[in-house]
Amino acid sequence: MSDLPGLVDSQLSLHEGIALLKFNRHDVRNELTGTAIAREIVAVCEWANRNSQVGVLVLTGNGTAFSAGGNIHDMHQRKGMFGGTPSEIQNDYRRGIQRMAIAMNSLEVPVIAAVNGAAIGAGFDLACMCDIRLGSVHAKMGETFVNLGIIPGDGGAWFLPRVVGAQRAAELTFSGRIVEADEAQAIGLLLGVYSADELLPSALQMAEGFAKKPREALRIAKRIMRSGQRMNLPDFLDYCASLQSICHTTLEHAEAVRTMVDKVR
């Protein structure tokens, strides 16, 4: 059984291997700090990792925003995770939004962000935590923390350079500027740009292609791509050989080879 987790501020569905998570707090532009969305992302990542029916995860927002990130009114009033002593604020970050970063980085299945509108601050960083980002013509993206005199406390400074390279990440972080959809595609933030009506169908079409691939190999492929970022080449090759030896003994490999052989006969 799919055993979907119960969610309050998001909507989750699973169809033919595609898990679709829609953030559903348009009233606050799907912010992450004043809603349950960040916690629900953690729950969905953990659910996807233990559920073999999930082949790919798609994230998007209901309404006009993907996610506006932090609640600036709470910052102004020093409420919630933005209030208290430095130690209390540190712990709120560690036990709150940083758990989202860890969960996203530990996600075993491919994840596609369908950026339907503004992805600002922590919302921008969430998009950068995904493997692939597709955007609508209305997408606006920005690493805007410096404009508020703060830093990407959610781990964005770790993810962004891995998406666009160190130099471009520095420019975006130091300027805090908003990037429109066309430029976002040009600099590698977005893989493609679509009309508002075409965005989610295009993301789901891509997800469908991924979900049809052998599930175990798909998860292992994602694992080695992440591992390659932190391992030296000799150790990485040894790791790949070990995982490949497992892949060669799986039923899905045998079936895929048999199908390919039948096609070329």
KELUMFI-138743 format. One record per residue: x, y, z of N, C-alpha, C in turn. Coordinates in steps of 0.02 Angstrom, whole numbers, padded with zeros to 5 digits, always signed. Example, Ala and Ser with C-alpha at 12.3 -4.5 7.8 and 13.67 -1.06 7.14 Angstrom:
BEGIN
+00660-00284+00390+00615-00225+00390+00660-00165+00390 +00642-00112+00354+00684-00053+00357+00645+00002+00394 
! end
This chain:
BEGIN
+00042-00060+00000+00000+00000+00000+00044+00062+00000 +00017+00117-00027+00056+00178-00033+00065+00212+00035 +00015+00206+00080+00022+00233+00148+00042+00306+00147 +00004+00348+00112+00020+00419+00106+00018+00452+00175 +00068+00494+00192+00067+00528+00256+00012+00581+00258 -00016+00592+00316-00067+00643+00323-00035+00713+00324 -00060+00758+00283-00031+00824+00277-00085+00877+00290 -00062+00936+00312-00108+00991+00329-00103+01047+00278 -00042+01067+00262-00030+01125+00218-00006+01106+00149 -00008+01042+00133+00012+01018+00067-00037+00964+00045 -00034+00948-00020-00074+00895-00048-00028+00844-00082 -00037+00780-00067+00006+00728-00094-00036+00676-00130 -00013+00657-00190-00046+00603-00226+00008+00557-00255 -00011+00496-00270+00034+00447-00300-00003+00412-00355 +00025+00417-00417-00006+00385-00474+00047+00358-00520 +00046+00292-00530+00092+00259-00576+00165+00278-00563 +00183+00278-00500+00252+00290-00481+00271+00362-00472 +00225+00408-00488+00239+00480-00482+00205+00508-00420 +00245+00530-00372+00218+00564-00313+00218+00639-00328 +00161+00670-00320+00153+00742-00332+00136+00777-00267 +00181+00822-00246+00170+00860-00185+00157+00933-00203 +00098+00957-00186+00080+01027-00199+00075+01065-00133 +00113+01119-00129+00109+01162-00070+00043+01201-00074 +00005+01201-00020-00064+01225-00024-00078+01282+00025 -00031+01330+00031-00043+01388+00072-00033+01452+00030 -00075+01457-00021-00072+01516-00065-00083+01580-00026 -00120+01576+00030-00135+01635+00070-00072+01669+00096 -00018+01629+00105+00046+01657+00128+00101+01640+00077 +00081+01631+00015+00127+01618-00041+00172+01557-00026 +00141+01508+00005+00175+01444+00019+00241+01453+00057 +00240+01498+00105+00301+01509+00145+00319+01446+00183 +00381+01441+00202+00406+01381+00235+00413+01387+00310 +00420+01448+00336+00435+01455+00408+00373+01463+00451 +00318+01486+00423+00258+01497+00463+00204+01446+00450 +00220+01393+00413+00172+01342+00396+00202+01273+00413 +00164+01221+00398+00188+01153+00408+00223+01125+00347 +00232+01166+00295+00258+01140+00231+00327+01109+00238 +00373+01142+00272+00441+01114+00279+00439+01047+00315 +00400+01043+00368+00395+00979+00405+00363+00925+00360 +00315+00945+00319+00282+00897+00276+00328+00873+00220 +00372+00917+00197+00422+00895+00148+00467+00841+00178 +00487+00850+00240+00527+00800+00274+00489+00734+00277 +00426+00737+00297+00385+00676+00303+00377+00641+00235 +00368+00680+00183+00359+00651+00116+00424+00620+00091 +00481+00651+00104+00545+00622+00084+00556+00555+00119 +00542+00553+00183+00552+00491+00221+00504+00437+00195 +00442+00457+00180+00392+00411+00153+00415+00384+00085 +00439+00428+00041+00461+00407-00025+00519+00359-00022 +00566+00371+00024+00624+00328+00030+00606+00257+00049 +00555+00249+00090+00538+00181+00112+00483+00149+00070 +00458+00184+00019+00402+00160-00022+00427+00143-00092 +00430+00080-00108+00456+00058-00173+00409+00077-00230 +00347+00097-00215+00300+00118-00268+00318+00187-00296 +00359+00224-00260+00376+00292-00282+00437+00289-00328 +00428+00312-00389+00483+00315-00436+00513+00384-00442 +00473+00435-00431+00495+00505-00439+00448+00549-00399 +00475+00605-00375+00436+00654-00337+00436+00720-00375 +00377+00750-00380+00369+00816-00412+00344+00865-00359 +00377+00922-00352+00356+00975-00306+00331+01035-00345 +00275+01064-00322+00251+01126-00352+00207+01161-00301 +00187+01222-00318+00145+01261-00272+00076+01273-00302 +00026+01271-00261-00040+01294-00281-00042+01370-00277 -00075+01402-00323-00078+01475-00323-00024+01505-00366 -00003+01565-00349+00043+01602-00392+00116+01597-00371 +00131+01563-00316+00199+01558-00292+00220+01485-00283 +00283+01471-00298+00312+01406-00279+00323+01407-00204 +00363+01453-00180+00370+01466-00108+00407+01531-00098 +00378+01574-00055+00408+01638-00040+00459+01633+00017 +00473+01572+00041+00524+01563+00092+00502+01582+00162 +00540+01627+00193+00526+01647+00262+00474+01701+00268 +00442+01704+00325+00390+01754+00338+00424+01818+00365 +00425+01870+00323+00460+01931+00344+00424+01967+00401 +00358+01957+00407+00321+01988+00462+00343+01957+00529 +00353+01890+00528+00379+01857+00588+00449+01881+00604 +00490+01892+00551+00557+01919+00563+00553+01987+00595 +00509+02029+00569+00502+02097+00594+00480+02097+00667 +00434+02052+00685+00408+02049+00753+00448+02001+00797 +00500+01970+00768+00541+01922+00803+00498+01868+00837 +00456+01839+00794+00411+01786+00816+00436+01718+00791 +00409+01665+00821+00424+01598+00797+00498+01584+00798 +00523+01556+00743+00594+01536+00740+00640+01596+00736 +00613+01656+00728+00655+01716+00722+00660+01754+00788 +00632+01727+00841+00635+01759+00906+00675+01719+00956 +00690+01750+01012+00727+01716+01065+00800+01733+01064 +00838+01696+01104+00910+01707+01109+00945+01678+01047 +01008+01697+01035+01045+01666+00979+01045+01590+00983 +01052+01563+01043+01052+01490+01050+00985+01460+01030 +00930+01493+01050+00864+01468+01033+00851+01472+00958 +00873+01527+00927+00865+01534+00855+00905+01481+00819 +00967+01469+00841+01008+01417+00810+00974+01350+00814 +00947+01332+00871+00914+01268+00878+00851+01264+00836 +00815+01319+00829+00755+01319+00787+00773+01305+00714 +00829+01334+00691+00852+01319+00623+00871+01245+00617 +00909+01221+00664+00934+01153+00661+00877+01102+00664 +00827+01116+00706+00772+01069+00715+00714+01083+00668 +00719+01138+00630+00665+01158+00586+00684+01152+00513 +00697+01209+00482+00705+01210+00409+00767+01173+00386 +00818+01166+00429+00876+01128+00407+00862+01053+00401 +00812+01030+00437+00791+00960+00428+00765+00949+00358 +00733+01000+00329+00710+00995+00260+00768+00986+00212 +00822+01024+00222+00880+01019+00179+00911+00949+00183 +00916+00923+00244+00945+00856+00253+00900+00803+00220 +00834+00810+00229+00787+00762+00200+00790+00764+00123 +00792+00824+00095+00794+00830+00022+00859+00801-00005 +00914+00813+00030+00979+00787+00007+00984+00712+00016 +00943+00684+00061+00942+00612+00073+00889+00576+00033 +00850+00613-00006+00797+00583-00046+00826+00535-00098 +00800+00475-00101+00829+00423-00144+00801+00423-00214 +00744+00456-00225+00714+00456-00292+00726+00523-00326 +00725+00526-00393+00731+00590-00427+00675+00637-00405 +00692+00702-00401+00642+00751-00381+00644+00810-00430 +00586+00828-00455+00578+00882-00504+00539+00939-00471 +00566+00999-00475+00529+01058-00452+00494+01090-00512 +00429+01097-00508+00390+01134-00557+00379+01204-00528 +00423+01251-00544+00423+01317-00513+00370+01360-00547 +00312+01363-00517+00254+01395-00548+00253+01471-00538 +00293+01498-00494+00293+01570-00481+00354+01588-00441 +00345+01632-00392+00402+01655-00353+00433+01598-00312 +00499+01593-00317+00539+01548-00274+00593+01592-00244 +00580+01616-00184+00621+01669-00154+00651+01644-00088 +00714+01663-00075+00745+01645-00011+00746+01570-00001 +00716+01547+00053+00715+01476+00067+00676+01437+00015 +00627+01470-00018+00591+01438-00072+00636+01427-00133 +00680+01474-00145+00730+01467-00198+00778+01410-00181 +00800+01408-00119+00846+01355-00098+00813+01287-00104 +00749+01282-00087+00713+01219-00095+00714+01196-00167 +00703+01242-00214+00707+01224-00285+00776+01198-00302 +00828+01229-00274+00897+01208-00288+00913+01140-00257 +00874+01119-00208+00883+01053-00178+00857+00997-00223 +00819+01016-00275+00790+00967-00320+00840+00949-00375 +00831+00890-00404+00877+00868-00458+00866+00908-00522 +00804+00924-00536+00786+00959-00597+00735+01012-00581 +00742+01071-00613+00694+01125-00603+00666+01146-00671 +00600+01144-00676+00565+01172-00734+00525+01232-00708 +00519+01284-00750+00485+01343-00727+00433+01368-00775 +00383+01403-00749+00336+01437-00792+00365+01505-00812 +00333+01537-00861+00355+01603-00882+00348+01654-00825 +00309+01636-00774+00298+01681-00717+00347+01668-00660 +00393+01621-00669+00441+01605-00615+00487+01664-00602 +00498+01677-00539+00546+01727-00516+00586+01695-00460 +00653+01698-00465+00695+01660-00419+00749+01705-00391 +00762+01698-00326+00813+01741-00297+00840+01716-00230 +00906+01721-00223+00940+01707-00159+00945+01774-00123 +00890+01793-00091+00878+01862-00070+00896+01877+00003 +00928+01831+00038+00940+01839+00109+00978+01902+00126 +01029+01918+00086+01072+01975+00102+01032+02040+00103 +00977+02043+00066+00935+02104+00065+00904+02117+00134 +00899+02064+00174+00870+02070+00241+00925+02068+00295 +00987+02069+00274+01042+02069+00322+01053+02002+00354 +01034+01948+00320+01044+01880+00347+01077+01838+00293 +01089+01775+00308+01121+01728+00262+01074+01670+00247 +01090+01628+00198+01049+01568+00185+01058+01517+00241 +01019+01523+00293+01027+01479+00351+01000+01410+00341 +00968+01398+00284+00938+01333+00269+00985+01287+00230 +01045+01310+00215+01092+01269+00177+01097+01289+00104 +01066+01345+00085+01066+01365+00015+01136+01377-00013 +01182+01401+00029+01250+01414+00006+01288+01350-00010 +01262+01294+00011+01291+01228-00006+01262+01204-00072 +01196+01213-00082+01163+01188-00141+01174+01231-00203 +01170+01297-00196+01171+01341-00254+01234+01334-00296 +01295+01333-00267+01354+01325-00309+01355+01259-00348 +01322+01209-00322+01318+01145-00356+01271+01147-00415 +01227+01197-00416+01179+01205-00471+01208+01250-00526 +01236+01307-00507+01257+01357-00558+01332+01371-00558 +01370+01338-00514+01441+01352-00510+01456+01406-00459 +01519+01408-00436+01538+01452-00381+01532+01526-00399 +01554+01544-00458+01554+01615-00476+01483+01643-00482 +01439+01608-00517+01370+01631-00525+01334+01629-00458 +01347+01579-00417+01316+01575-00351+01337+01635-00309 +01400+01654-00313+01424+01712-00275+01387+01775-00298 +01381+01784-00363+01347+01844-00388+01274+01847-00365 +01240+01791-00368+01169+01789-00347+01162+01801-00272 +01208+01772-00234+01205+01778-00161+01223+01848-00138 +01275+01878-00167+01298+01944-00146+01253+02000-00170 +01218+01990-00226+01174+02042-00253+01104+02037-00224 +01082+01976-00208+01014+01966-00184+00961+01982-00236 +00979+01982-00300+00932+02004-00351+00884+01948-00371 +00828+01969-00401+00778+01923-00426+00792+01907-00499 +00789+01843-00516+00803+01821-00584+00737+01800-00617 +00724+01827-00677+00664+01809-00715+00675+01741-00748 +00621+01712-00773+00623+01643-00799+00673+01633-00854 +00676+01678-00903+00721+01668-00960+00794+01668-00937 +00813+01714-00893+00881+01715-00869+00895+01654-00826 +00846+01633-00787+00855+01574-00745+00871+01513-00788 +00839+01508-00845+00855+01453-00890+00925+01462-00919 +00943+01523-00938+01007+01536-00970+01066+01519-00924 +01058+01530-00859+01114+01518-00812+01110+01450-00778 +01062+01409-00797+01059+01341-00773+01016+01329-00712 +00981+01381-00689+00935+01370-00633+00875+01329-00655 +00851+01342-00715+00794+01305-00743+00817+01266-00804 +00792+01205-00810+00807+01164-00868+00763+01185-00927 +00702+01207-00913+00656+01228-00965+00606+01277-00938 +00577+01317-00982+00526+01367-00964+00464+01353-01006 +00405+01355-00974+00342+01337-01005+00288+01388-00988 +00235+01388-01027+00178+01429-01008+00149+01402-00943 +00109+01442-00910+00080+01421-00846+00040+01357-00853 +00005+01349-00909-00037+01291-00919+00004+01229-00937 +00062+01239-00965+00103+01183-00988+00152+01158-00935 +00165+01198-00883+00218+01181-00836+00207+01114-00802 +00153+01106-00766+00144+01044-00728+00137+00984-00775 +00098+00988-00830+00098+00931-00875+00167+00912-00902 +00209+00962-00915+00276+00948-00939+00318+00914-00885 +00311+00938-00823+00347+00907-00768+00324+00835-00757 +00259+00824-00762+00233+00756-00752+00252+00710-00810 +00257+00738-00870+00279+00698-00927+00352+00676-00917 +00394+00721-00894+00463+00703-00879+00465+00650-00824 +00425+00662-00771+00422+00615-00715+00399+00546-00738 +00352+00544-00784+00327+00480-00809+00383+00440-00843 +00425+00475-00881+00481+00441-00913+00529+00413-00862 +00543+00451-00809+00586+00426-00756+00555+00366-00720 +00490+00372-00704+00456+00321-00664+00451+00255-00700 +00457+00255-00767+00453+00193-00805+00519+00155-00805 +00572+00188-00783+00637+00155-00780+00640+00107-00721 +00686+00058-00723+00693+00012-00666+00705+00051-00601 +00662+00042-00553+00661+00083-00493+00726+00077-00452 +00749+00016-00443+00809+00007-00401+00870+00040-00433 +00877+00031-00499+00934+00063-00534+00929+00139-00532 +00868+00164-00536+00857+00236-00534+00881+00265-00467 +00864+00231-00414+00884+00255-00347+00960+00249-00338 +00988+00196-00363+01061+00188-00356+01097+00240-00399 +01070+00255-00458+01101+00306-00501+01102+00374-00466 +01047+00390-00431+01046+00453-00394+01097+00451-00336 +01102+00394-00304+01149+00388-00248+01221+00400-00270 +01240+00371-00327+01310+00379-00348+01323+00451-00373 +01273+00484-00401+01283+00553-00422+01297+00598-00362 +01261+00586-00307+01273+00624-00246+01340+00606-00215 +01357+00542-00214+01419+00520-00184+01480+00547-00222 +01473+00553-00287+01529+00577-00328+01550+00648-00312 +01506+00686-00279+01523+00755-00261+01570+00759-00201 +01577+00705-00164+01618+00709-00104+01673+00656-00100 +01678+00613-00151+01728+00559-00149+01782+00572-00200 +01843+00547-00185+01895+00550-00237+01882+00495-00288 +01912+00501-00347+01895+00456-00402+01909+00383-00388 +01967+00364-00362+01978+00292-00350+01926+00262-00303 +01910+00297-00248+01860+00271-00201+01791+00269-00234 +01776+00320-00274+01712+00323-00308+01704+00265-00357 +01756+00250-00395+01753+00195-00443+01743+00129-00407 +01776+00120-00351+01767+00059-00312+01695+00053-00287 +01668+00110-00265+01598+00111-00241+01551+00094-00298 +01563+00123-00358+01521+00109-00416+01523+00035-00435 +01584+00006-00432+01590-00065-00448+01549-00108-00401 +01550-00090-00337+01512-00129-00288+01437-00125-00302 +01413-00064-00314+01342-00056-00328+01322-00087-00395 +01367-00082-00444+01353-00113-00509+01347-00188-00503 +01387-00218-00459+01383-00291-00450+01314-00311-00423 +01284-00267-00383+01217-00280-00358+01167-00273-00415 +01174-00219-00455+01127-00208-00510+01126-00267-00559 +01185-00296-00572+01189-00350-00620+01153-00413-00597 +01136-00417-00533+01103-00477-00507+01028-00466-00493 +01001-00408-00511+00931-00394-00496+00885-00421-00550 +00824-00435-00530+00774-00459-00578+00758-00405-00629 +00755-00342-00609+00738-00289-00657+00792-00282-00711 +00855-00295-00694+00909-00294-00744+00898-00351-00794 +00885-00410-00769+00876-00468-00813+00817-00457-00860 +00763-00429-00835+00704-00416-00876+00717-00362-00928 +00755-00311-00908+00770-00256-00955+00815-00281-01011 +00865-00322-00995+00909-00350-01046+00871-00395-01092 +00827-00437-01065+00786-00483-01106+00743-00443-01155 +00713-00390-01130+00671-00348-01173+00712-00317-01229 +00772-00293-01212+00815-00261-01263+00837-00312-01315 +00854-00372-01293+00876-00424-01340+00819-00442-01387 +00759-00446-01360+00701-00463-01403+00689-00410-01456 +00704-00347-01439+00693-00293-01487+00741-00295-01545 +00802-00318-01532+00853-00316-01585+00857-00381-01625 +00815-00429-01608+00815-00492-01646+00782-00482-01714 
! end
